[in-house]
């Protein structure tokens, strides 16, 4: 199995008049999170932690908060303005991350009710802010890193994706492929193909909801069996599964 690449925030300082970026002159710099997703179970009474590692020679301010998923794209809901409130808090919400250092964030659940028969999913958003002041000679660019947070209530296994991957079923009507998920977990494809034709990354961002369905648009000429792999709790691909349509 092939491991997915760890997400890395590329913090580029565009140096005017010099003609090179901070990333070009410091190729190993950046802020890394050595996980692809966070699993929070109901038994995690003290919350869960997430560590940011600063690989650059400069300190940053790290801002962290929770946001919902946009069901139409599978990405962060950029239209969210604080309502409904997120059922988790991140502490510290703003903290200094020292040069070549690390910072541990703690995610805790509040008393907001969540479904007890299925998994819930959110995004942890993290923004790195350079601490130096803009002198007028450089433009500072920051990138927000978004990582999925999965909440699993009592009765759901902490590791389950590889076991439930073969339980997905598929149907096709015209150029619409529908994936049906009979399990209580949100399922994310790392690869989905029909007749050897793989769907692109925008389609793969669309998760299949617990006890629900998700539709994917196929090229009209695509035909053959469905093959798929999911992303498990550690960011690995699950074994290949297939089904005849």
ChimeraX attribute file (.defattr): number of C-alpha atoms within 10 A of each C-alpha:
attribute: neighborCount
match mode: 1-to-1
recipient: residues
	/A:1	8
	/A:2	8
	/A:3	10
	/A:4	14
	/A:5	11
	/A:6	13
	/A:7	16
	/A:8	15
	/A:9	20
	/A:10	20
	/A:11	21
	/A:12	19
	/A:13	17
	/A:14	18
	/A:15	14
	/A:16	12
	/A:17	8
	/A:18	9
	/A:19	7
	/A:20	13
	/A:21	15
	/A:22	17
	/A:23	16
	/A:24	12
	/A:25	9
	/A:26	13
	/A:27	12
	/A:28	11
	/A:29	21
	/A:30	21
	/A:31	24
	/A:32	18
	/A:33	18
	/A:34	15
	/A:35	17
	/A:36	19
	/A:37	22
	/A:38	21
	/A:39	17
	/A:40	23
	/A:41	19
	/A:42	16
	/A:43	10
	/A:44	12
	/A:45	10
	/A:46	11
	/A:47	17
	/A:48	16
	/A:49	15
	/A:50	16
	/A:51	14
	/A:52	18
	/A:53	19
	/A:54	23
	/A:55	19
	/A:56	20
	/A:57	13
	/A:58	16
	/A:59	19
	/A:60	20
	/A:61	15
	/A:62	21
	/A:63	18
	/A:64	22
	/A:65	19
	/A:66	23
	/A:67	26
	/A:68	24
	/A:69	17
	/A:70	15
	/A:71	15
	/A:72	10
	/A:73	14
	/A:74	17
	/A:75	19
	/A:76	20
	/A:77	16
	/A:78	10
	/A:79	9
	/A:80	13
	/A:81	9
	/A:82	10
	/A:83	8
	/A:84	9
	/A:85	12
	/A:86	16
	/A:87	15
	/A:88	19
	/A:89	17
	/A:90	21
	/A:91	15
	/A:92	16
	/A:93	13
	/A:94	17
	/A:95	16
	/A:96	18
	/A:97	23
	/A:98	17
	/A:99	14
	/A:100	15
	/A:101	16
	/A:102	17
	/A:103	16
	/A:104	14
	/A:105	19
	/A:106	16
	/A:107	23
	/A:108	17
	/A:109	19
	/A:110	11
	/A:111	7
	/A:112	9
	/A:113	8
	/A:114	13
	/A:115	10
	/A:116	14
	/A:117	14
	/A:118	19
	/A:119	21
	/A:120	19
	/A:121	18
	/A:122	23
	/A:123	22
	/A:124	23
	/A:125	18
	/A:126	20
	/A:127	18
	/A:128	26
	/A:129	20
	/A:130	19
	/A:131	13
	/A:132	10
	/A:133	8
	/A:134	10
	/A:135	7
	/A:136	7
	/A:137	11
	/A:138	14
	/A:139	12
	/A:140	16
	/A:141	13
	/A:142	14
	/A:143	14
	/A:144	16
	/A:145	19
	/A:146	22
	/A:147	20
	/A:148	20
	/A:149	21
	/A:150	20
	/A:151	23
	/A:152	25
	/A:153	19
	/A:154	14
	/A:155	11
	/A:156	17
	/A:157	11
	/A:158	16
	/A:159	11
	/A:160	12
	/A:161	20
	/A:162	16
	/A:163	11
	/A:164	16
	/A:165	23
	/A:166	18
	/A:167	11
	/A:168	18
	/A:169	17
	/A:170	18
	/A:171	14
	/A:172	14
	/A:173	7
	/A:174	9
	/A:175	15
	/A:176	15
	/A:177	18
	/A:178	17
	/A:179	19
	/A:180	19
	/A:181	23
	/A:182	16
	/A:183	19
	/A:184	18
	/A:185	25
	/A:186	18
	/A:187	21
	/A:188	20
	/A:189	21
	/A:190	19
	/A:191	19
	/A:192	23
	/A:193	19
	/A:194	21
	/A:195	14
	/A:196	13
	/A:197	16
	/A:198	17
	/A:199	18
	/A:200	11
	/A:201	12
	/A:202	10
	/A:203	18
	/A:204	19
	/A:205	16
	/A:206	20
	/A:207	21
	/A:208	25
	/A:209	23
	/A:210	18
	/A:211	13
	/A:212	14
	/A:213	16
	/A:214	16
	/A:215	18
	/A:216	15
	/A:217	13
	/A:218	19
	/A:219	12
	/A:220	9
	/A:221	8
	/A:222	14
	/A:223	15
	/A:224	13
	/A:225	14
	/A:226	21
	/A:227	18
	/A:228	21
	/A:229	22
	/A:230	25
	/A:231	22
	/A:232	21
	/A:233	19
	/A:234	15
	/A:235	17
	/A:236	18
	/A:237	21
	/A:238	23
	/A:239	14
	/A:240	14
	/A:241	15
	/A:242	17
	/A:243	15
	/A:244	12
	/A:245	14
